[in-house]
Amino acid sequence: MLTHLLGQSDYEVTAADSLAVALDLTRREKFDLYILDKRLPDGSGLELCRRLHQATPDVPVIFYTGDAYQLHRQEGLDAGARAYVAKPNIDELVERVNEVLSRQECSAAAG
């Protein structure tokens, strides 16, 4: 659903259903933004966030997850995420995606 929704907003979206697939994709392709869930079938989204932030520090991360307590939000931000959106608030996610990507474009234009 998320792939379809963001794809309709003129974003090119690539989905990964596991930590291993996500890491493999990041070795082969360049991304402007990562959207992660905290819970993955083969590991933690927090660990993936740390690894992505280490490998590609200029690519922002947004968590979109059902873990909505302040503790979970802080864990995500501490792992390197730029934003943390609780499911099922899809409107806020789209808003954060637009905000983060427009900030990235502004930074690229200024540089």
C-alpha positions as CSV (number, residue, x, y, z in Angstrom):
1,M,0.0,0.0,0.0
2,L,2.8,2.4,0.9
3,T,4.6,1.7,-2.4
4,H,1.4,2.4,-4.3
5,L,0.6,5.6,-2.4
6,L,4.0,7.2,-2.7
7,G,4.3,6.0,-6.3
8,Q,1.2,8.1,-7.0
9,S,3.0,11.1,-5.6
10,D,5.6,10.9,-8.4
11,Y,8.2,9.2,-6.2
12,E,10.0,6.2,-7.5
13,V,9.6,3.6,-4.7
14,T,11.6,0.4,-4.1
15,A,10.4,-2.0,-1.4
16,A,12.4,-4.4,0.7
17,D,10.7,-7.0,2.9
18,S,13.7,-7.7,5.1
19,L,16.9,-6.3,6.6
20,A,19.0,-8.5,4.3
21,V,17.2,-7.4,1.1
22,A,17.4,-3.7,2.2
23,L,21.1,-3.9,2.7
24,D,21.6,-5.7,-0.6
25,L,19.6,-3.0,-2.4
26,T,21.6,-0.2,-0.9
27,R,24.8,-1.8,-2.2
28,R,23.5,-1.8,-5.7
29,E,21.4,1.3,-5.9
30,K,21.4,4.9,-4.7
31,F,18.4,6.2,-2.7
32,D,17.2,9.7,-1.6
33,L,15.3,8.5,1.5
34,Y,14.7,5.3,3.5
35,I,11.4,4.6,5.2
36,L,11.7,1.8,7.8
37,D,9.6,-0.2,10.1
38,K,11.1,-1.1,13.5
39,R,10.0,-4.7,13.1
40,L,11.5,-6.8,10.3
41,P,11.3,-10.5,9.8
42,D,15.1,-11.0,10.1
43,G,16.1,-8.2,12.5
44,S,15.5,-4.8,14.0
45,G,14.7,-1.7,12.0
46,L,16.8,0.2,14.6
47,E,19.8,-1.9,13.6
48,L,19.0,-1.4,9.9
49,C,18.8,2.4,10.5
50,R,22.2,2.4,12.2
51,R,23.8,0.4,9.4
52,L,22.2,2.6,6.7
53,H,23.2,5.8,8.5
54,Q,26.8,4.5,8.7
55,A,26.9,3.4,5.0
56,T,25.0,6.4,3.6
57,P,25.0,9.2,6.2
58,D,23.5,11.8,3.8
59,V,20.4,9.7,3.1
60,P,17.6,10.5,5.6
61,V,15.6,7.9,7.4
62,I,12.0,8.0,8.4
63,F,10.5,5.4,10.7
64,Y,6.9,4.4,10.0
65,T,5.9,1.9,12.6
66,G,3.2,0.7,15.0
67,D,5.6,1.2,18.0
68,A,4.3,4.6,19.0
69,Y,5.5,5.2,22.6
70,Q,7.9,8.1,23.3
71,L,10.6,5.6,24.2
72,H,10.3,4.0,20.7
73,R,10.3,7.4,19.0
74,Q,13.5,8.3,20.9
75,E,15.2,5.0,20.0
76,G,14.5,5.7,16.3
77,L,15.8,9.2,16.5
78,D,18.9,8.1,18.4
79,A,19.5,5.4,15.7
80,G,19.8,8.2,13.2
81,A,16.2,8.7,11.9
82,R,15.2,12.2,10.8
83,A,11.5,11.6,11.6
84,Y,9.3,9.0,13.4
85,V,5.7,8.5,12.3
86,A,3.3,6.2,14.1
87,K,1.1,3.9,12.0
88,P,-1.6,4.2,10.6
89,N,-1.1,8.0,10.2
90,I,-0.4,7.9,6.4
91,D,-1.1,11.6,5.9
92,E,1.7,12.5,8.4
93,L,4.0,10.1,6.7
94,V,3.4,11.7,3.3
95,E,3.9,15.1,4.8
96,R,7.2,14.1,6.4
97,V,8.4,12.5,3.1
98,N,7.6,15.7,1.2
99,E,9.3,17.8,3.9
100,V,12.5,15.7,4.1
101,L,12.9,15.4,0.4
102,S,12.3,19.1,-0.3
103,R,14.9,19.9,2.4
104,Q,17.3,17.5,0.6
105,E,16.7,19.3,-2.7
106,C,17.3,22.7,-1.1
107,S,20.6,21.4,0.4
108,A,21.7,20.0,-3.0
109,A,20.8,23.3,-4.8
110,A,22.8,25.3,-2.2
111,G,25.8,23.0,-2.4
